[in-house]
Amino acid sequence: MVRLRAKELLEEQGRSKYWLFKQLGMSYQSVSRMLNNETQSIRFACMDTLCQIFHCSPQDLFEYSDEEEQI
């Protein structure tokens, strides 16, 4: 399973969900779903913006695990 690490990156940088919401210009609900890994896809433009915001590479944004997440 591929998982977005944006929530961890926010914590590492001492930023809030609200701050990210303002940076991305997306709806708060969409940002919240994305942070909670409740989305099925992410656009390349959003990945690019996240990389710029967090000063990281796409490799830093995602984590892969062989195990399926339990819901």
C-alpha positions as CSV (number, residue, x, y, z in Angstrom):
1,M,0.0,0.0,0.0
2,V,1.3,3.5,-0.9
3,R,0.7,6.1,1.8
4,L,1.1,9.9,1.7
5,R,3.4,11.1,4.5
6,A,2.1,14.7,4.5
7,K,0.8,14.6,8.0
8,E,4.2,13.5,9.3
9,L,5.9,16.2,7.3
10,L,3.6,18.8,8.7
11,E,4.4,17.7,12.3
12,E,8.2,17.6,11.5
13,Q,8.0,21.2,10.3
14,G,5.7,22.4,13.1
15,R,2.9,23.3,10.7
16,S,-0.9,22.8,10.9
17,K,-3.5,21.3,8.6
18,Y,-5.0,24.8,8.3
19,W,-1.6,26.2,7.1
20,L,-1.4,23.4,4.5
21,F,-5.0,24.1,3.4
22,K,-4.1,27.8,2.8
23,Q,-1.0,26.8,0.9
24,L,-2.7,24.3,-1.4
25,G,-5.8,26.4,-2.2
26,M,-7.9,23.2,-2.0
27,S,-11.0,22.7,0.1
28,Y,-10.4,21.9,3.7
29,Q,-12.3,18.7,3.4
30,S,-10.1,17.6,0.4
31,V,-6.9,18.4,2.3
32,S,-8.2,16.5,5.4
33,R,-9.0,13.4,3.3
34,M,-5.6,13.6,1.7
35,L,-3.8,13.9,5.0
36,N,-5.8,10.9,6.4
37,N,-5.0,8.8,3.3
38,E,-8.7,8.5,2.4
39,T,-8.2,9.5,-1.3
40,Q,-7.8,7.1,-4.2
41,S,-5.5,9.3,-6.2
42,I,-3.4,12.5,-6.2
43,R,-2.7,14.8,-9.1
44,F,0.9,15.4,-10.3
45,A,0.3,19.1,-9.9
46,C,-0.6,18.5,-6.2
47,M,2.4,16.3,-5.7
48,D,4.6,19.1,-7.2
49,T,3.1,21.7,-4.9
50,L,3.5,19.5,-1.9
51,C,7.2,18.9,-2.8
52,Q,7.7,22.7,-3.0
53,I,5.9,23.4,0.2
54,F,7.8,20.7,2.2
55,H,11.1,21.3,0.3
56,C,11.3,17.6,-0.4
57,S,11.2,15.1,-3.3
58,P,8.3,12.8,-4.2
59,Q,10.2,10.0,-2.6
60,D,9.9,11.8,0.7
61,L,6.2,12.3,0.3
62,F,5.2,8.6,0.0
63,E,5.8,5.5,1.9
64,Y,5.2,1.9,0.6
65,S,4.3,-1.1,2.7
66,D,3.4,-4.6,1.6
67,E,0.7,-4.7,4.2
68,E,-2.8,-3.5,3.5
69,E,-4.1,-0.8,5.9
70,Q,-6.8,-1.9,8.3
71,I,-9.9,0.3,8.1
